[in-house]
């Protein structure tokens, strides 16, 4: 329980219940893989996790415009 926040634990629990239901009723394992991937990415170590890092990287690289000012070094 120390590896996740309460919000992550509730999302993982609900996802696990829905994933197991889909696996038992329809034999569909993809939601279970998604839940396990979310559980891995949301492990929190020293107040940061992989999911937060990936969100920041996507925002920096793709979603927010980068603005550069080019100046003459001799001026």
DSSP file (Angstrom, degrees, kcal/mol; ACC not computed):
  #  RESIDUE AA STRUCTURE BP1 BP2  ACC     N-H-->O    O-->H-N    N-H-->O    O-->H-N    TCO  KAPPA ALPHA  PHI   PSI    X-CA   Y-CA   Z-CA
    1    1 A X    >         0   0    0      0, 0.0     3,-0.7     0, 0.0     8,-0.1   0.000 360.0 360.0 360.0 -18.8    0.0    0.0    0.0
    2    2 A X  T 3   +     0   0    0      1,-0.2    42,-0.0    41,-0.0     3,-0.0   0.627 360.0  62.9 -77.9 -11.4    3.0    2.3    0.4
    3    3 A X  T 3  S+     0   0    0     40,-0.1    41,-4.1    42,-0.1     2,-0.3   0.671 105.6  42.7 -87.3 -16.5    3.7    2.1   -3.3
    4    4 A X  S <  S-     0   0    0     -3,-0.7     2,-0.1    39,-0.2    39,-0.1  -0.885  77.0-119.6-128.5 157.8    0.5    3.7   -4.5
    5    5 A X     >  -     0   0    0     -2,-0.3     4,-2.4    37,-0.3     5,-0.2  -0.461  38.4-105.3 -83.8 167.1   -1.8    6.6   -3.6
    6    6 A X  H  > S+     0   0    0      1,-0.2     4,-2.3     2,-0.2     5,-0.2   0.872 121.7  54.7 -63.2 -37.3   -5.4    6.0   -2.5
    7    7 A X  H  > S+     0   0    0      1,-0.2     4,-2.0     2,-0.2    -1,-0.2   0.908 110.3  46.1 -62.2 -42.4   -6.6    7.2   -5.9
    8    8 A X  H  > S+     0   0    0      2,-0.2     4,-2.7     1,-0.2    -2,-0.2   0.887 110.5  53.1 -68.6 -39.2   -4.4    4.8   -7.7
    9    9 A X  H  X S+     0   0    0     -4,-2.4     4,-2.5     1,-0.2    -2,-0.2   0.902 110.3  47.4 -63.5 -40.3   -5.4    1.9   -5.5
   10   10 A X  H  X S+     0   0    0     -4,-2.3     4,-2.5     2,-0.2     5,-0.2   0.905 113.1  48.2 -68.7 -39.3   -9.1    2.6   -6.1
   11   11 A X  H  X S+     0   0    0     -4,-2.0     4,-2.5     2,-0.2    -2,-0.2   0.905 113.5  47.7 -65.3 -40.8   -8.5    2.8   -9.9
   12   12 A X  H  X S+     0   0    0     -4,-2.7     4,-2.4     2,-0.2    -2,-0.2   0.910 112.7  49.3 -66.3 -41.9   -6.5   -0.4   -9.8
   13   13 A X  H  X S+     0   0    0     -4,-2.5     4,-2.2     2,-0.2    -2,-0.2   0.929 114.1  43.7 -63.5 -46.5   -9.2   -2.2   -7.8
   14   14 A X  H  X S+     0   0    0     -4,-2.5     4,-2.4     1,-0.2     5,-0.2   0.914 115.3  49.7 -65.2 -42.8  -12.0   -1.1  -10.0
   15   15 A X  H  X S+     0   0    0     -4,-2.5     4,-2.5    -5,-0.2    -2,-0.2   0.879 109.9  51.6 -63.2 -37.7  -10.0   -1.9  -13.1
   16   16 A X  H  X S+     0   0    0     -4,-2.4     4,-2.6     2,-0.2     5,-0.2   0.912 109.9  48.7 -66.2 -42.7   -9.1   -5.4  -11.7
   17   17 A X  H  X S+     0   0    0     -4,-2.2     4,-1.9     2,-0.2    -2,-0.2   0.933 115.3  43.7 -62.4 -45.7  -12.8   -6.2  -11.0
   18   18 A X  H  X S+     0   0    0     -4,-2.4     4,-2.2     2,-0.2    -2,-0.2   0.882 114.3  51.0 -67.0 -37.4  -13.9   -5.1  -14.5
   19   19 A X  H  X S+     0   0    0     -4,-2.5     4,-2.3    -5,-0.2    13,-0.3   0.909 110.3  47.6 -67.3 -42.7  -10.9   -6.9  -16.1
   20   20 A X  H  X S+     0   0    0     -4,-2.6     4,-2.5     2,-0.2     5,-0.2   0.869 110.8  52.7 -67.3 -35.1  -11.6  -10.2  -14.3
   21   21 A X  H  X S+     0   0    0     -4,-1.9     4,-2.6    -5,-0.2     5,-0.3   0.928 111.2  46.3 -63.0 -45.0  -15.3   -9.9  -15.3
   22   22 A X  H  X>S+     0   0    0     -4,-2.2     4,-1.9     1,-0.2     6,-1.5   0.869 113.3  50.4 -65.3 -36.0  -14.3   -9.5  -18.9
   23   23 A X  H  X5S+     0   0    0     -4,-2.3     4,-0.9     4,-0.2    -2,-0.2   0.914 115.3  41.2 -68.8 -42.7  -11.9  -12.3  -18.7
   24   24 A X  H  <5S+     0   0    0     -4,-2.5    -2,-0.2     2,-0.2    -1,-0.2   0.918 122.4  38.0 -72.8 -43.3  -14.3  -14.8  -17.1
   25   25 A X  H  <5S+     0   0    0     -4,-2.6    -3,-0.2    -5,-0.2    -2,-0.2   0.895 136.8  11.6 -79.0 -39.4  -17.4  -13.9  -19.2
   26   26 A X  H  <5S-     0   0    0     -4,-1.9    -3,-0.2    -5,-0.3    -2,-0.2   0.492  91.7-119.1-120.0  -6.0  -15.8  -13.3  -22.6
   27   27 A X     << +     0   0    0     -4,-0.9     2,-0.7    -5,-0.6    -4,-0.2   0.788  62.5 147.6  71.2  26.6  -12.3  -14.6  -22.4
   28   28 A X        +     0   0    0     -6,-1.5     3,-0.2     1,-0.1     4,-0.2  -0.861  21.5 174.9-102.2 110.4  -11.0  -11.1  -23.2
   29   29 A X     >  +     0   0    0     -2,-0.7     4,-1.7     1,-0.2     3,-0.4   0.505  54.4  93.0 -97.5  -5.6   -7.6  -10.5  -21.5
   30   30 A X  H  > S+     0   0    0      1,-0.2     4,-2.2     2,-0.2    -1,-0.2   0.879  84.5  52.5 -61.0 -40.4   -6.7   -7.0  -22.9
   31   31 A X  H  > S+     0   0    0     -3,-0.2     4,-2.3     1,-0.2    -1,-0.2   0.868 107.2  54.0 -63.0 -33.1   -8.3   -5.0  -20.0
   32   32 A X  H  > S+     0   0    0     -3,-0.4     4,-2.2   -13,-0.3    -1,-0.2   0.889 108.3  48.9 -66.0 -38.8   -6.3   -7.1  -17.5
   33   33 A X  H  X S+     0   0    0     -4,-1.7     4,-2.3     2,-0.2    -2,-0.2   0.900 111.1  50.5 -65.6 -41.0   -3.1   -6.2  -19.3
   34   34 A X  H  X S+     0   0    0     -4,-2.2     4,-2.3     2,-0.2    -2,-0.2   0.890 110.5  49.0 -63.8 -39.8   -4.1   -2.6  -19.3
   35   35 A X  H  X S+     0   0    0     -4,-2.3     4,-2.4     2,-0.2    -2,-0.2   0.912 111.6  48.6 -66.1 -42.7   -4.8   -2.7  -15.5
   36   36 A X  H  X S+     0   0    0     -4,-2.2     4,-2.0     2,-0.2    -2,-0.2   0.885 111.3  50.8 -64.7 -37.9   -1.5   -4.4  -14.8
   37   37 A X  H  X S+     0   0    0     -4,-2.3     4,-2.6     2,-0.2    -2,-0.2   0.909 111.1  48.0 -65.6 -42.3    0.3   -1.8  -16.9
   38   38 A X  H  X S+     0   0    0     -4,-2.3     4,-1.6     1,-0.2    -2,-0.2   0.902 110.1  52.6 -63.9 -40.5   -1.4    1.1  -15.1
   39   39 A X  H  < S+     0   0    0     -4,-2.4    -2,-0.2     1,-0.2    -1,-0.2   0.895 112.5  45.4 -63.0 -39.3   -0.5   -0.6  -11.7
   40   40 A X  H >< S+     0   0    0     -4,-2.0     3,-1.2     1,-0.2    10,-0.2   0.924 113.5  48.3 -69.2 -44.1    3.1   -0.8  -12.8
   41   41 A X  H 3< S+     0   0    0     -4,-2.6    10,-2.1     1,-0.2     9,-0.4   0.709 108.6  55.0 -71.4 -19.2    3.3    2.8  -14.1
   42   42 A X  T 3< S+     0   0    0     -4,-1.6   -37,-0.3    -5,-0.2     2,-0.3   0.316  71.5 127.2 -99.6  10.0    1.7    4.3  -11.0
   43   43 A X    <   -     0   0    0     -3,-1.2     7,-0.5    -4,-0.1     2,-0.5  -0.522  54.0-142.1 -64.8 128.3    4.1    2.9   -8.5
   44   44 A X  E     +A   49   0A   0    -41,-4.1     2,-0.4    -2,-0.3     5,-0.2  -0.844  25.1 174.0-104.1 124.3    5.3    5.8   -6.5
   45   45 A X  E >  S-A   48   0A   0      3,-2.7     3,-0.9    -2,-0.5   -42,-0.1  -0.993  73.4 -12.0-129.2 123.6    8.9    6.1   -5.3
   46   46 A X  T 3  S-     0   0    0     -2,-0.4    -1,-0.1     1,-0.2     3,-0.1   0.905 128.0 -54.3  52.5  48.5   10.1    9.3   -3.5
   47   47 A X  T 3  S+     0   0    0      1,-0.1     2,-0.3    -3,-0.1    -1,-0.2   0.686 122.6  84.2  63.9  23.9    7.0   11.3   -4.5
   48   48 A X  E <   -A   45   0A   0     -3,-0.9    -3,-2.7    -5,-0.0     2,-0.3  -0.984  52.8-169.2-146.5 157.0    7.2   10.6   -8.2
   49   49 A X  E  >  -A   44   0A   0     -2,-0.3     4,-1.7    -5,-0.2    -5,-0.1  -0.903  38.3-104.8-140.9 171.4    6.1    7.9  -10.5
   50   50 A X  H  > S+     0   0    0     -7,-0.5     4,-2.6    -9,-0.4     5,-0.2   0.864 116.6  57.6 -66.5 -36.8    6.7    6.8  -14.1
   51   51 A X  H  > S+     0   0    0    -10,-2.1     4,-2.2     1,-0.2    -1,-0.2   0.897 106.0  48.7 -63.9 -41.2    3.2    8.0  -15.2
   52   52 A X  H  > S+     0   0    0    -11,-0.3     4,-2.3     2,-0.2    -1,-0.2   0.909 111.6  50.4 -63.5 -41.7    3.9   11.5  -14.0
   53   53 A X  H  X S+     0   0    0     -4,-1.7     4,-2.4     1,-0.2    -2,-0.2   0.919 110.6  48.7 -62.9 -43.4    7.2   11.6  -15.9
   54   54 A X  H  X S+     0   0    0     -4,-2.6     4,-2.4     2,-0.2    -1,-0.2   0.878 109.8  52.5 -65.2 -37.4    5.6   10.3  -19.1
   55   55 A X  H  X S+     0   0    0     -4,-2.2     4,-2.2     2,-0.2    -1,-0.2   0.931 111.5  45.9 -62.1 -45.1    2.8   13.0  -18.8
   56   56 A X  H  X S+     0   0    0     -4,-2.3     4,-2.4     1,-0.2    -2,-0.2   0.892 112.2  51.4 -65.1 -39.4    5.4   15.7  -18.4
   57   57 A X  H  X S+     0   0    0     -4,-2.4     4,-2.7     2,-0.2     5,-0.3   0.911 110.5  47.9 -65.2 -42.4    7.4   14.3  -21.3
   58   58 A X  H  X>S+     0   0    0     -4,-2.4     4,-2.7     2,-0.2     5,-1.5   0.908 112.9  48.8 -65.4 -41.5    4.4   14.2  -23.6
   59   59 A X  I  <>S+     0   0    0     -4,-2.2     5,-2.4     3,-0.2    -2,-0.2   0.917 115.4  44.3 -63.3 -42.4    3.4   17.7  -22.7
   60   60 A X  I  <5S+     0   0    0     -4,-2.4    -2,-0.2    -5,-0.2    -1,-0.2   0.914 122.7  35.2 -69.2 -42.4    6.9   19.0  -23.3
   61   61 A X  I  <5S+     0   0    0     -4,-2.7    -2,-0.2    -5,-0.2    -3,-0.2   0.828 135.7   7.7 -84.5 -32.3    7.6   17.2  -26.5
   62   62 A X  I  <5S+     0   0    0     -4,-2.7    -3,-0.2    -5,-0.3    -2,-0.1   0.760 122.0  44.6-123.3 -35.1    4.2   17.2  -28.2
   63   63 A X  I   <S+     0   0    0     -5,-1.5     2,-0.4    -4,-0.1    -4,-0.2   0.838  99.8  58.4 -94.2 -34.0    1.4   19.3  -26.6
   64   64 A X  S   <S-     0   0    0     -5,-2.4     2,-0.2    -6,-0.2    -1,-0.0  -0.809  83.8-116.2-103.4 140.1    3.0   22.6  -25.7
   65   65 A X        -     0   0    0     -2,-0.4     2,-0.4     1,-0.0    -3,-0.1  -0.501  23.9-138.2 -72.1 133.4    4.6   24.9  -28.1
   66   66 A X        -     0   0    0     -2,-0.2     2,-0.5    -5,-0.1    -1,-0.0  -0.795  16.0-158.8 -91.9 134.4    8.3   25.5  -27.6
   67   67 A X        -     0   0    0     -2,-0.4     2,-0.4     2,-0.0    -2,-0.0  -0.958  10.8-176.9-120.6 118.0    9.4   29.1  -28.1
   68   68 A X        -     0   0    0     -2,-0.5     2,-0.5     2,-0.0    -2,-0.0  -0.914  15.2-153.2-117.8 141.2   13.0   29.9  -28.8
   69   69 A X        -     0   0    0     -2,-0.4     2,-0.5     2,-0.0    -2,-0.0  -0.965  11.9-156.8-111.6 121.3   14.7   33.3  -29.2
   70   70 A X        -     0   0    0     -2,-0.5     2,-0.3     2,-0.0    -2,-0.0  -0.860  15.1-178.4-100.2 127.8   17.7   33.3  -31.4
   71   71 A X        -     0   0    0     -2,-0.5     2,-0.5     0, 0.0    -2,-0.0  -0.895  34.7-106.3-123.2 154.3   20.2   36.1  -30.9
   72   72 A X    >   -     0   0    0     -2,-0.3     3,-1.4     1,-0.1    -2,-0.0  -0.685  24.5-147.1 -75.7 122.7   23.4   37.1  -32.5
   73   73 A X  T 3  S+     0   0    0     -2,-0.5    -1,-0.1     1,-0.3     0, 0.0   0.717  96.7  55.2 -66.7 -18.5   26.2   36.1  -30.1
   74   74 A X  T 3         0   0    0      1,-0.2    -1,-0.3    -3,-0.0    -2,-0.0   0.558 360.0 360.0 -88.8  -7.8   28.3   39.1  -31.3
   75   75 A X    <         0   0    0     -3,-1.4    -1,-0.2     0, 0.0    -2,-0.2   0.468 360.0 360.0 -89.8 360.0   25.6   41.7  -30.6
